[in-house]
Amino acid sequence: MYKILEKREIAMRNTWFKIHAPHVARKVQPGQFVIVRAFKNGERIPLTPVMWDKEEGWIVLIVFTRGKTTARMAAELGEGDGILNIAGPLGNPAEMERFGKILAIGAYTGIVEVYPIARAWQEFGNDVTTLHVTFEPMVVLKDEMEKAVGRHILETVQIDPNLDFPANMKNVTRRLTERVRELLEKEHFDLVFMVGPTGDQKEVFEVVREYGIPMEADLHPIMVDGTGMCGACRVTVGGEVRFACIDGPSFDAYKVDWEELIHRVGFYVPKERMAFEEYLRQVRGGVQ
């Protein structure tokens, strides 16, 4: 069991977990992830260590409530409780090079994964600008990011109660692509990096491609074991099958088959929604 040392809600649907996981803390590098199984008979989900301390042996995970497992983690786990399994670190670390001027983008909670990479790039000698576009109640890591990089830009969108969630998300996507275009019009960047929903990544890529700037995208296909055995996280990159867990998670955006990836990412959405809604009905009905 991996003991939870600290737990707190830091923004709407965002929960901070500081966890004792010495084997991860000793070896994790920016860009890598872990696979967490929080409960007996529970599913395995990929999460990104945001901060860690090798000597003290802890890592920080910021968990966004989007489905049954993450909802259970937010509601049922507290300080002193344990996470059942944490496997990792997994995936390839971000490349540490002097790229020059970098625009690192996080849509919604994608900024959580951007943070350790952008901080490391800045420390390595790059000039890093980070862009976070999200709903106003979901802002995270603002102070930490401002201290870590050369410039942090935060763009928030108000949630319109008269619109459904997909329509509100379109407003975020629109603001995201507008802001990226504004930055690329005014400044030269040597690399664009992005974490966020697959559809938003594709929209940003279409803008970046107009300027011919290299772009890396941290991909989020369906993932189960995180070690390349299950094949669930396969993506087509450069016309060849790759696995996000062992070949990524970051890939050249110009080579990704975006249409295929978007289709695969949405394949289990209806079933995920059903499981989440069933869990909420059980909680509201007092069934544990």
C-alpha positions as CSV (number, residue, x, y, z in Angstrom):
1,M,0.0,0.0,0.0
2,Y,1.2,3.5,-0.8
3,K,0.2,5.8,2.0
4,I,-1.5,9.1,1.2
5,L,0.4,11.8,3.1
6,E,-1.7,14.8,2.0
7,K,-4.9,15.2,0.2
8,R,-6.7,18.5,-0.7
9,E,-9.0,19.8,-3.4
10,I,-7.1,22.5,-5.3
11,A,-9.7,23.4,-7.9
12,M,-13.1,22.2,-9.2
13,R,-12.8,18.5,-9.8
14,N,-9.0,18.6,-9.2
15,T,-7.6,16.7,-6.1
16,W,-4.0,16.9,-4.9
17,F,-2.5,13.6,-3.6
18,K,0.9,13.5,-2.0
19,I,1.8,9.8,-1.8
20,H,4.7,7.9,-0.3
21,A,6.1,6.0,-3.3
22,P,9.9,5.8,-2.9
23,H,10.6,3.5,-5.8
24,V,8.9,6.0,-8.2
25,A,10.3,9.1,-6.6
26,R,13.9,7.8,-6.9
27,K,13.7,7.2,-10.7
28,V,10.9,9.3,-12.2
29,Q,11.8,11.9,-14.8
30,P,9.8,14.7,-16.4
31,G,7.4,13.3,-19.1
32,Q,7.0,9.9,-17.5
33,F,3.8,8.5,-15.9
34,V,2.6,5.9,-13.5
35,I,-0.3,3.3,-13.6
36,V,-2.4,3.5,-10.5
37,R,-4.8,0.8,-9.2
38,A,-6.4,2.5,-6.2
39,F,-8.9,-0.1,-5.2
40,K,-9.2,-3.9,-5.1
41,N,-10.8,-5.1,-8.4
42,G,-10.5,-1.5,-9.6
43,E,-9.3,-0.4,-13.0
44,R,-5.8,0.8,-13.8
45,I,-5.4,4.4,-14.8
46,P,-2.4,6.4,-16.0
47,L,-1.5,9.5,-14.0
48,T,1.4,11.9,-14.1
49,P,3.7,12.7,-11.2
50,V,3.8,16.4,-11.0
51,M,6.3,16.9,-8.2
52,W,8.5,14.4,-6.3
53,D,11.3,14.2,-3.7
54,K,13.9,11.4,-4.1
55,E,15.2,11.7,-0.6
56,E,11.8,11.8,1.2
57,G,10.3,9.3,-1.2
58,W,7.0,11.0,-2.1
59,I,5.3,12.0,-5.4
60,V,2.4,14.3,-6.1
61,L,-0.5,13.3,-8.3
62,I,-3.2,15.8,-9.3
63,V,-6.3,13.7,-10.1
64,F,-9.1,15.2,-12.3
65,T,-12.5,13.7,-11.6
66,R,-13.8,12.5,-14.9
67,G,-15.0,8.9,-14.3
68,K,-15.8,6.3,-11.8
69,T,-12.3,5.6,-10.5
70,T,-11.2,9.2,-10.2
71,A,-14.5,10.0,-8.5
72,R,-14.0,7.2,-6.0
73,M,-10.4,8.5,-5.3
74,A,-11.7,12.0,-4.6
75,A,-14.6,10.8,-2.4
76,E,-13.3,7.7,-0.6
77,L,-9.6,8.2,0.0
78,G,-8.2,10.5,2.6
79,E,-4.9,11.2,4.4
80,G,-3.6,8.1,6.0
81,D,-5.3,5.8,3.5
82,G,-3.4,3.8,1.0
83,I,-3.3,3.4,-2.8
84,L,-3.3,-0.3,-3.6
85,N,-0.8,-0.3,-6.5
86,I,1.4,2.2,-8.3
87,A,3.5,0.9,-11.2
88,G,6.2,3.0,-12.7
89,P,7.8,5.2,-13.7
90,L,6.7,4.3,-17.2
91,G,7.0,5.9,-20.7
92,N,9.9,7.9,-22.1
93,P,11.2,11.0,-20.4
94,A,10.9,14.3,-22.3
95,E,14.0,15.1,-24.3
96,M,16.2,17.5,-22.5
97,E,17.8,19.7,-25.2
98,R,18.4,23.4,-25.8
99,F,15.6,23.8,-28.3
100,G,15.6,27.6,-27.9
101,K,12.2,29.3,-27.5
102,I,9.4,26.8,-26.5
103,L,5.6,27.3,-26.3
104,A,4.3,24.6,-23.9
105,I,0.5,24.4,-23.9
106,G,-1.8,22.8,-21.4
107,A,-5.6,22.6,-22.1
108,Y,-7.7,22.0,-19.0
109,T,-5.7,19.7,-16.7
110,G,-3.1,19.1,-19.4
111,I,-1.1,21.8,-17.6
112,V,-0.5,19.3,-14.8
113,E,1.6,17.2,-17.2
114,V,3.2,20.3,-18.8
115,Y,4.5,21.5,-15.5
116,P,7.4,19.2,-14.7
117,I,8.5,19.1,-18.4
118,A,8.4,22.9,-18.8
119,R,10.2,23.5,-15.5
120,A,13.0,21.1,-16.6
121,W,13.2,22.7,-20.1
122,Q,13.6,26.1,-18.4
123,E,16.3,24.8,-16.1
124,F,18.1,23.2,-19.0
125,G,18.5,26.7,-20.6
126,N,15.5,27.1,-22.8
127,D,13.2,30.1,-22.9
128,V,9.8,28.6,-22.0
129,T,6.4,30.2,-22.4
130,T,3.5,28.2,-21.0
131,L,-0.1,28.7,-22.0
132,H,-2.9,27.3,-19.8
133,V,-6.5,27.6,-21.2
134,T,-9.3,26.2,-19.1
135,F,-12.6,27.0,-17.3
136,E,-12.2,29.6,-14.6
137,P,-12.9,27.3,-11.6
138,M,-10.4,24.7,-12.9
139,V,-7.2,26.8,-12.7
140,V,-4.3,24.8,-11.1
141,L,-0.5,25.4,-10.6
142,K,-0.7,29.1,-11.5
143,D,1.8,30.2,-8.8
144,E,4.1,27.2,-9.3
145,M,4.2,27.7,-13.1
146,E,5.0,31.4,-12.8
147,K,8.0,30.5,-10.7
148,A,9.2,27.7,-12.9
149,V,9.2,29.2,-16.4
150,G,10.1,32.5,-18.2
151,R,6.5,33.4,-18.8
152,H,3.1,31.8,-17.9
153,I,0.0,32.9,-19.7
154,L,-3.4,31.9,-18.2
155,E,-6.6,32.2,-20.2
156,T,-9.9,31.4,-18.5
157,V,-13.3,30.9,-20.0
158,Q,-16.5,31.3,-18.0
159,I,-18.9,28.4,-17.8
160,D,-22.1,29.4,-19.5
161,P,-25.0,27.7,-17.5
162,N,-27.2,28.1,-20.5
163,L,-25.0,25.9,-22.6
164,D,-24.4,22.1,-22.4
165,F,-20.9,20.9,-21.6
166,P,-19.8,20.2,-25.2
167,A,-20.8,23.7,-26.2
168,N,-18.8,25.1,-23.2
169,M,-15.8,23.0,-24.3
170,K,-16.0,24.5,-27.8
171,N,-15.7,27.9,-26.3
172,V,-12.4,26.8,-24.6
173,T,-11.2,25.3,-27.9
174,R,-12.0,28.5,-29.7
175,R,-10.1,30.6,-27.2
176,L,-7.2,28.2,-27.2
177,T,-6.7,28.3,-31.0
178,E,-7.1,32.1,-31.1
179,R,-4.5,32.6,-28.4
180,V,-2.0,30.2,-30.0
181,R,-2.4,32.0,-33.4
182,E,-1.9,35.4,-31.7
183,L,1.3,34.2,-30.1
184,L,2.7,32.6,-33.3
185,E,1.8,35.8,-35.3
186,K,3.9,38.0,-32.9
187,E,6.7,35.7,-31.9
188,H,9.0,33.0,-33.2
189,F,9.1,29.7,-31.4
190,D,11.4,26.8,-32.0
191,L,9.1,24.2,-30.6
192,V,5.5,23.8,-29.6
193,F,4.5,21.2,-27.1
194,M,0.9,20.4,-26.0
195,V,-1.0,18.2,-23.6
196,G,-4.8,18.2,-23.6
197,P,-7.9,16.6,-25.1
198,T,-7.1,14.9,-28.4
199,G,-9.5,17.1,-30.4
200,D,-8.0,20.2,-29.0
201,Q,-4.5,19.0,-29.8
202,K,-5.5,18.4,-33.4
203,E,-7.1,21.9,-33.6
204,V,-3.9,23.5,-32.2
205,F,-1.8,21.4,-34.6
206,E,-3.7,22.8,-37.6
207,V,-2.7,26.3,-36.5
208,V,0.9,25.4,-35.8
209,R,1.3,23.7,-39.1
210,E,0.5,26.9,-40.9
211,Y,3.7,28.4,-39.4
212,G,5.8,25.3,-40.1
213,I,7.0,25.1,-36.4
214,P,8.0,21.7,-35.0
215,M,5.3,20.4,-32.6
216,E,5.3,17.5,-30.1
217,A,2.0,16.2,-28.7
218,D,1.7,14.2,-25.5
219,L,-1.0,11.6,-26.6
220,H,-3.7,10.1,-24.4
221,P,-5.1,7.0,-26.1
222,I,-6.8,4.3,-24.1
223,M,-4.2,2.7,-21.8
224,V,-4.4,-0.4,-19.6
225,D,-1.1,-1.9,-18.5
226,G,1.3,0.8,-19.5
227,T,4.0,-1.7,-20.5
228,G,3.2,-2.5,-24.2
229,M,1.6,-5.9,-23.5
230,C,-2.1,-5.1,-24.0
231,G,-1.8,-3.0,-27.2
232,A,-4.7,-0.8,-26.2
233,C,-2.7,2.5,-26.5
234,R,-1.7,1.9,-30.1
235,V,-1.5,5.0,-32.3
236,T,-0.5,5.4,-36.0
237,V,2.6,7.7,-36.3
238,G,4.3,8.1,-39.6
239,G,2.2,5.3,-41.1
240,E,3.4,2.8,-38.5
241,V,1.8,1.4,-35.4
242,R,3.3,2.8,-32.2
243,F,2.3,2.3,-28.5
244,A,2.0,5.5,-26.4
245,C,3.1,3.7,-23.2
246,I,6.5,2.5,-24.5
247,D,7.2,4.6,-27.6
248,G,5.7,7.8,-26.2
249,P,3.8,9.4,-24.7
250,S,5.1,12.3,-26.8
251,F,5.1,12.1,-30.6
252,D,5.7,14.3,-33.6
253,A,2.4,16.0,-34.2
254,Y,3.0,16.1,-37.9
255,K,3.1,12.3,-38.1
256,V,0.1,11.4,-35.9
257,D,-3.0,10.0,-37.6
258,W,-5.3,12.4,-35.8
259,E,-8.6,11.1,-37.2
260,E,-7.9,7.5,-36.2
261,L,-6.7,8.6,-32.7
262,I,-9.8,10.7,-32.1
263,H,-12.0,7.8,-33.1
264,R,-10.2,5.4,-30.8
265,V,-10.2,7.8,-27.8
266,G,-14.0,8.1,-28.1
267,F,-14.7,4.4,-28.4
268,Y,-15.4,3.7,-24.8
269,V,-16.8,7.0,-23.8
270,P,-20.5,5.8,-23.6
271,K,-19.5,2.9,-21.4
272,E,-17.3,5.1,-19.2
273,R,-20.3,7.5,-18.8
274,M,-22.6,4.6,-17.8
275,A,-20.1,3.4,-15.2
276,F,-19.7,6.9,-13.7
277,E,-23.5,7.6,-13.6
278,E,-24.1,4.2,-12.0
279,Y,-21.5,5.0,-9.3
280,L,-23.2,8.4,-8.7
281,R,-26.6,6.7,-8.3
282,Q,-25.2,4.3,-5.8
283,V,-23.6,7.1,-3.8
284,R,-26.8,9.1,-3.8
285,G,-28.8,6.1,-2.8
286,G,-26.5,5.3,0.1
287,V,-25.2,2.1,-1.5
288,Q,-21.4,1.5,-0.9
